[in-house]
Amino acid sequence: MKKVLSIAICLCTMVVMSLASKVLAVSASSMTVDCASVLRDATHCASGSLYGITETKPADVNGLVAPLKSYVMRNPARGGYGNQHGFGAAIPVSQKLASVQSAKVSIDLADMLPGWPYKWPGMTSWFNQVNSFISDKKASGRNNYYGYEIWNEPDGT
């Protein structure tokens, strides 16, 4: 009797598990979206660009960037020869975006260094570069900066 009961319980368990896995598979592969239900207005908090604004492009930030209500533009601290990027320096970009109320510039300090992986110049040189940039940023008189990224992709450099 115990053997028959054990077999019956095992069979029932297998049937239940089989049905449950089919129900879970069906529910996991379908989703309903009610487009008429609004959760909240768009905040644009995740909108912006990675090196998408340079000193010269786009020419018309009020017509092309402002309507998007972009929030954070990530740019290298310095651009030009000897830096990772030859364009898009944060200070001139912040000047270009000064009329776009929603836009802030996030400053990638490590992009002041040349090459990839970055060519490390030593702590003294690094501190001099960072201090020089911070002085220039303060002298710009603008407050449309988001913050500093101290080091980019530390596992790669």
N, C-alpha and C positions, 0 to 999 in steps of 0.2 A: 504494500500500500504506500509506504514511504517513497519507494522508487517511482511509482506512477505519479504521485503528487509532485515530486521533484521534477520529473520530466514535464508535467503540465505547467508548472511554474516557469520553468526555463523556456518553454514554447511561448507562453503568454508574454514573458519579458521580451523575447526576440520579436514578437509581433508588434508589441507596443513601441519598442525602440525603432523598428523599421518604419512604422507609421510616423513616429515623431521626427525621424530624420527627413522623411519626405515633406512633412509640414514645414520644417525649418528650412529646407531647401527651397520650397516654393515662396515662403515669406521673405527669404533673403534675396531672392532674385526679382522681386517686384517692389515698386514704391509708388505711392500716389502723392502728387504735388498739387495743392490747391493754389493756383495762381491768383485767385480772387482774394485770398487772405494776405493782408499786409502785416508783417511783423513790426517793421519800423522803417523810417526813412533811411536812405543810403547815407552812410557817414563818410565815405571815401577814405577812411582811415588806412586802408591797405593799398591805396592808389599812389602811384609815383613812378619813378624810373631808376634804372641802374645805368648810369652814364648816358642817360637819354637827353639831357640838356647840356649843351656846350656853350662856349663863349659866343658863338655865332648862330647856332641852330637850336630850335627853330627861330626864324627871324621874328615872327609875330607871336610872342608868348601870350599876349592878351587875347588874341583870337583863337589860338590853338591849344594853349595849356590851361588858361583860366577857366574856360567852360567845363573842363574835365574835373575841376575842383581837386586837383592832385594834391597830395599831402606831403610825401617825403621823396625828395630827389637825392639819390646817393651819388656823390661825386668824389673824385680824388682831391686831397688837400691842395696839391699843386699839379699842374700839367706842364707839358713842354719837355724839351730835351733833357734826359737824365732822370726823368721820373717814369714810373710804370706806364702812365698814360700821357700822350702828347696833347691832350685836349681835356676840356671839362673841369678846369680848376674851380674849386668850391667858391672862392671869394668873387671872381668875376661872374660866376653863375648866380650867386646870391644877389648880385647887383642886377643882373638880367631879370631875375624873378621878383624883384622888390615890389612890383606893381600887382603881383598875383598873391592876394591875401592868404589863400589856403596853403601855398607852397613853402616848404622849409627845405633846407639843404643839410643832408647828413654828410659829415666829413670823414672820409676814409684816410686816416693819417698814414698808414703803411704804404699807400700808393705814391707817397713822395719818393720812395726808394725805387731804384731801377730794376728792370727785369722781372722774370718769374721763373723759379721762385725768387723772391726778393734777394737782392745782394746786400747783405748786412754790413753797414759801415762801422759798427762799434757803438757802444753806448754814448760816448761823448758827442760824436757826430749826430746820432739819433736825437739826443736831447736838444742839441743846438737847432736841428731842423724843426722839431716840435715847438720849441720856444719861439723860434722865428715865425712860424706859421700862426701861432696863437696871438702874437703881437700884431701881425698883419690883420688877422681876423678882428681883433678888438679895434684896431685903427679904422676898419671899414665902417664902423658906426652902425652896422645893421644888426637886427635881431631876428632875421628870418633863417636862423640856423637851428637844426633839430638836435644835433649833438655830435660827438666824436665816436668813430669806430677806432679803437686803439690799435688793434691788430687784425688783419684780414686773413682768414683761413690758416690758423696757427698750425694745424696738422700738415699743411702743405709747404710750410716754410721753416 
